[in-house]
Amino acid sequence: MIRVEIIANHSVEENINEALRKEGVGKYYTKYPSILGVGSTGPRMGDAIWPEENFALVIWCEEEEARGIVRAIGAVKEHFPNEGIKIFGLPEDI
């Protein structure tokens, strides 16, 4: 099993959901609806100065599904290169 974590701006949330559906992956997940922080594309603090917020999806899956998730997220990143879409993966035995 692999833990896949997707962190992205709310502005692309529906695009990510659609891409996962098209690829037939990410059916089971945990969603963190409001994520604040600072990344390479700048602060997302949900306040008057930096009003944007991110969300996160955490998916535990087998390697084949993880590859499909990477493909789906890659397609969204191509269309929205400046939205700070990140994907991370860790094997279960770490």
Buried (B, 14 or more C-beta within 10 A) or exposed (E): EBBBBBBBBBEBBEBBBBBBEEBEBBEEBEEEEEBEEEEEBEBBBBEEEEEBBBBBBBBBBEEEBBBBBBBBBEBBBEEBEEBBBBBEBEEEEE
